[in-house]
Amino acid sequence: MAKKENAQAEKPRETTVEFLASLAAVLVTGLFIITFIVQAFEIPSSSMEETLLIGDHVFVNREQFAPPTRWVGPILPYRDIRRQDIVVFLSPAEPGLYVVKRIIGAPGDRVHLRDGVVYRNGEKLDEPYVIHQARGESYNPYRDNFPAVPPTEYSNVVPEWQSTMKQYIQGDDLVVPPDHYFAMGDNRDVSYDSRYWGFIPRENVIGRPMFIYWSFETPADQYLQKGIGQRLGFVAHVVLHFFDETRWRRTFRMVR
């Protein structure tokens, strides 16, 4: 009787077809997530230090700021872009270049800097994440007193922005237009941001970095190395030094 009960309790074995169907479902789900919901992104510059370092690899939520759709609207937490959000977007100055900055001004906000301090709608911002690495190396009145001090030929301002900036200035403030955002890097003295190339159009925003899944000590100029030999050389370096140059303490750190 015991043998008969064990035989009845024994689960049927999964067939090869069922296994392949399950595997295909997992792969399709993973491909859907990678294609439509998250995107891997590597931090190329020091403009967001110490929040994000060169060589940080992050997963970007592509859907959070996307227009909500009826079929996934109840599932995914859609919301508007907020001040202080860190976003990945397509650069208005260099087509095809992905950039990561922090949103300082939303549509309608009035923004200006005084001695490197940001004021929004007349209030001084409390920004504990900001660092000033190059403040003692050079004085830059345009950078630190934007937009009161006009740019010069040495300010590295995009010509299109230099010619259109004045129409958005009211008094000492720069007024953010509808469907656009003003963004800056946390490493304020070296960040190439909205002060130099203007507003971010809403449609340029890709998404919000969620967490760092891997961080590797990377040279500051690595993103400029375009040659195949240079890239293969760095890949070989990563393979050889994966364990001793990976920043393990940053693994799975949330981006805020």
C-alpha positions as CSV (number, residue, x, y, z in Angstrom):
1,M,0.0,0.0,0.0
2,A,2.9,2.4,0.9
3,K,4.5,1.8,-2.5
4,K,1.2,2.6,-4.2
5,E,0.8,5.9,-2.3
6,N,4.4,6.9,-3.2
7,A,3.7,6.2,-6.8
8,Q,0.6,8.4,-6.7
9,A,2.5,11.2,-4.9
10,E,5.4,11.2,-7.4
11,K,5.3,14.2,-9.7
12,P,5.5,13.6,-13.4
13,R,8.8,14.5,-14.9
14,E,9.1,17.6,-17.1
15,T,9.4,16.7,-20.8
16,T,12.1,18.3,-23.0
17,V,9.4,20.3,-24.8
18,E,8.1,21.7,-21.5
19,F,11.6,22.5,-20.4
20,L,12.4,24.4,-23.6
21,A,9.1,26.2,-23.4
22,S,9.9,27.3,-19.8
23,L,13.4,28.4,-20.8
24,A,12.0,30.3,-23.8
25,A,9.5,32.1,-21.5
26,V,12.3,33.2,-19.1
27,L,14.4,34.4,-22.0
28,V,11.6,36.3,-23.6
29,T,10.7,38.0,-20.2
30,G,14.4,38.9,-19.7
31,L,14.7,40.3,-23.2
32,F,11.5,42.3,-22.8
33,I,12.8,43.8,-19.5
34,I,16.2,44.6,-21.0
35,T,14.7,46.1,-24.2
36,F,11.8,48.1,-22.8
37,I,12.2,48.6,-19.0
38,V,15.9,48.8,-18.0
39,Q,19.0,49.7,-19.9
40,A,22.6,49.3,-18.8
41,F,24.7,52.5,-18.7
42,E,28.3,53.3,-17.9
43,I,29.3,56.6,-16.2
44,P,32.0,58.1,-18.5
45,S,33.0,61.3,-16.7
46,S,33.6,62.8,-13.3
47,S,30.8,65.4,-13.5
48,M,28.6,63.4,-11.0
49,E,31.2,62.6,-8.4
50,E,30.9,61.5,-5.6
51,T,27.3,60.4,-6.4
52,L,28.5,58.5,-9.4
53,L,32.1,57.7,-10.3
54,I,33.8,57.0,-13.6
55,G,33.4,53.3,-14.2
56,D,30.1,52.9,-12.4
57,H,27.8,50.7,-14.3
58,V,24.1,51.3,-13.6
59,F,20.7,50.0,-14.6
60,V,18.4,52.8,-15.9
61,N,14.7,52.6,-15.5
62,R,13.5,53.6,-19.0
63,E,9.8,53.4,-18.2
64,Q,9.3,55.5,-15.1
65,F,9.3,58.8,-17.0
66,A,7.7,57.4,-20.2
67,P,4.1,58.4,-21.1
68,P,1.9,55.8,-19.3
69,T,0.2,53.2,-21.5
70,R,-3.1,51.5,-20.8
71,W,-1.8,47.9,-20.8
72,V,1.1,48.4,-18.3
73,G,-0.1,51.6,-16.6
74,P,-1.4,49.8,-13.4
75,I,1.9,47.7,-13.2
76,L,4.7,50.2,-13.6
77,P,5.1,53.3,-11.3
78,Y,5.0,56.1,-13.8
79,R,5.6,59.6,-12.6
80,D,6.7,63.1,-13.7
81,I,10.3,64.2,-13.6
82,R,11.0,65.9,-10.3
83,R,13.6,68.4,-9.1
84,Q,16.7,66.6,-7.7
85,D,16.1,63.5,-9.9
86,I,19.2,62.1,-11.5
87,V,18.4,61.3,-15.1
88,V,20.0,59.8,-18.2
89,F,19.3,61.7,-21.4
90,L,20.5,62.4,-24.9
91,S,22.8,65.4,-25.0
92,P,21.3,68.5,-26.7
93,A,24.8,69.5,-27.7
94,E,26.2,66.2,-29.0
95,P,23.7,64.0,-30.9
96,G,23.8,60.3,-29.9
97,L,25.7,61.0,-26.7
98,Y,24.1,59.7,-23.4
99,V,24.6,62.0,-20.4
100,V,23.7,61.8,-16.7
101,K,23.0,64.9,-14.6
102,R,20.7,66.0,-11.8
103,I,17.6,68.0,-12.5
104,I,17.8,71.5,-10.9
105,G,15.0,73.3,-12.6
106,A,11.6,72.1,-13.8
107,P,9.4,74.0,-16.2
108,G,8.6,77.5,-14.8
109,D,11.4,77.5,-12.3
110,R,13.7,80.5,-12.0
111,V,17.3,79.5,-11.5
112,H,20.6,81.4,-10.9
113,L,23.9,80.8,-9.2
114,R,25.7,83.2,-6.9
115,D,29.3,82.4,-5.9
116,G,28.7,78.8,-6.9
117,V,25.5,78.4,-4.8
118,V,22.3,77.6,-6.6
119,Y,19.1,79.6,-6.0
120,R,15.7,78.3,-7.3
121,N,12.7,80.6,-7.2
122,G,14.5,82.9,-4.8
123,E,15.5,80.1,-2.3
124,K,19.0,78.9,-1.6
125,L,19.2,75.1,-2.3
126,D,20.5,72.7,0.3
127,E,22.6,70.3,-1.8
128,P,24.7,68.0,0.4
129,Y,25.6,65.9,-2.6
130,V,27.5,68.7,-4.3
131,I,31.3,68.9,-4.3
132,H,33.7,71.6,-5.6
133,Q,36.9,69.9,-6.8
134,A,38.4,72.7,-8.9
135,R,37.2,75.8,-7.1
136,G,40.8,76.7,-6.0
137,E,42.4,75.9,-9.3
138,S,40.7,78.6,-11.4
139,Y,38.2,81.4,-11.0
140,N,35.3,81.2,-13.5
141,P,32.8,84.0,-13.0
142,Y,30.4,82.6,-15.7
143,R,30.3,79.2,-14.1
144,D,29.8,80.4,-10.6
145,N,27.5,83.4,-11.2
146,F,25.2,82.1,-13.9
147,P,23.5,83.7,-15.8
148,A,24.3,87.2,-14.4
149,V,27.8,87.1,-15.9
150,P,27.7,86.7,-19.7
151,P,29.9,84.1,-21.3
152,T,33.1,84.9,-23.1
153,E,34.9,83.1,-25.9
154,Y,36.7,81.1,-23.2
155,S,33.6,79.9,-21.4
156,N,33.2,76.8,-23.6
157,V,29.5,77.7,-24.2
158,V,27.7,76.1,-27.2
159,P,27.2,78.8,-29.8
160,E,23.4,78.1,-30.2
161,W,22.9,78.4,-26.4
162,Q,24.9,81.6,-26.3
163,S,22.7,83.2,-28.9
164,T,19.4,82.0,-27.4
165,M,20.1,82.2,-23.7
166,K,19.1,85.9,-23.3
167,Q,15.5,85.3,-24.2
168,Y,15.1,83.1,-21.1
169,I,16.7,85.6,-18.6
170,Q,14.4,87.7,-16.4
171,G,16.4,89.8,-14.0
172,D,19.1,87.6,-12.5
173,D,17.2,84.4,-13.2
174,L,17.1,81.9,-16.0
175,V,13.4,80.8,-16.5
176,V,13.0,77.2,-17.6
177,P,10.5,76.9,-20.5
178,P,7.6,74.4,-20.8
179,D,8.6,70.8,-21.5
180,H,12.3,71.5,-20.7
181,Y,14.6,71.0,-17.7
182,F,17.8,72.6,-16.3
183,A,20.3,70.1,-15.1
184,M,23.8,70.2,-13.5
185,G,26.4,67.7,-12.3
186,D,27.1,67.2,-8.6
187,N,30.8,67.9,-9.3
188,R,29.9,71.5,-10.0
189,D,33.3,72.9,-11.0
190,V,34.0,70.4,-13.7
191,S,30.5,69.6,-14.9
192,Y,29.6,70.4,-18.5
193,D,25.9,70.9,-18.1
194,S,22.9,73.2,-18.8
195,R,25.1,76.3,-18.1
196,Y,27.0,75.5,-21.2
197,W,24.5,73.9,-23.6
198,G,21.1,74.9,-22.4
199,F,17.9,73.1,-21.5
200,I,17.1,69.4,-21.8
201,P,14.0,68.8,-24.0
202,R,11.5,66.4,-22.3
203,E,11.7,63.9,-25.2
204,N,15.5,63.6,-24.7
205,V,15.1,62.0,-21.2
206,I,15.8,58.3,-21.3
207,G,15.2,57.4,-17.7
208,R,16.4,57.3,-14.1
209,P,19.5,55.3,-12.8
210,M,18.3,52.8,-10.2
211,F,21.4,51.2,-8.8
212,I,25.0,50.4,-9.5
213,Y,25.4,46.7,-10.5
214,W,29.2,46.9,-11.1
215,S,31.9,49.5,-10.6
216,F,35.4,49.3,-12.0
217,E,38.4,51.7,-11.6
218,T,38.4,53.3,-15.0
219,P,40.8,56.0,-16.5
220,A,39.1,59.5,-16.9
221,D,39.8,59.5,-20.6
222,Q,38.7,55.9,-21.4
223,Y,35.4,57.1,-23.0
224,L,37.5,59.0,-25.6
225,Q,39.4,55.8,-26.7
226,K,37.6,54.9,-29.9
227,G,40.1,52.6,-31.5
228,I,39.5,48.9,-31.6
229,G,43.0,48.2,-30.3
230,Q,42.4,50.6,-27.4
231,R,39.1,49.1,-26.5
232,L,40.4,45.5,-26.7
233,G,43.4,46.6,-24.5
234,F,41.0,47.9,-21.8
235,V,38.9,44.7,-22.0
236,A,42.1,42.7,-21.4
237,H,42.9,44.9,-18.5
238,V,39.4,44.3,-17.0
239,V,39.9,40.6,-17.3
240,L,43.3,40.6,-15.6
241,H,42.2,43.0,-12.8
242,F,38.6,42.2,-12.4
243,F,38.9,41.2,-8.7
244,D,41.4,43.8,-7.5
245,E,40.1,46.8,-9.4
246,T,36.4,46.2,-9.0
247,R,34.9,48.6,-6.4
248,W,33.0,45.9,-4.5
249,R,31.7,48.4,-1.9
250,R,29.7,50.1,-4.6
251,T,28.0,47.0,-5.9
252,F,24.1,47.3,-5.7
253,R,24.4,50.8,-4.3
254,M,21.2,52.7,-4.9
255,V,21.6,56.0,-6.9
256,R,20.2,59.0,-5.1
